[in-house]
Amino acid sequence: MIADGGYRGTGLVIPHRHGPGQAELPAWKEEHNRSHRKVRARVEHTFARMKNWKILRDCRLKGDGVHHAMLGIARLHNLALAG
């Protein structure tokens, strides 16, 4: 599971940061951060879309309503991408 820098020490995959006295990151860490940003952007855009459609708010976390809503959104999004 990926996360942002706020989840340090949790075992999740977070972006690499500069160490003390380190001018810049090695190329492989920069590449990892780049791919991490691309994946997180997709996830954040999905959450934003769900909030715009008021799906998360309207489910009210009753039972597995949010789970079904997210599955439905993912399916609609994939159908839209498939064209």
C-alpha positions, 0 to 999 in steps of 0.5 A: 500500500502506498501513502504520503510522507505523513505515514512514516514508520508504518511500513507503507510505501512512502516517497524518499526524502533527502537525508541530512546533508544530502544535496539530492536523491540518487536517480533510482530514488527520484524514479521511484518518487516519480512513479509513486506520484503518478499512482497517488495522483490517480487515487486522489483524483478518484477520491475527489470524484467520489466527493463531487458525486457525494457518494462517500457522504451519502453512504454514511458508512452503513454496513458495506455501502462505501465498499459497494459504492467504490466498486461501482465507481471503479467499474464505471471509470474502467468502462469509460477508459475502455471507451 
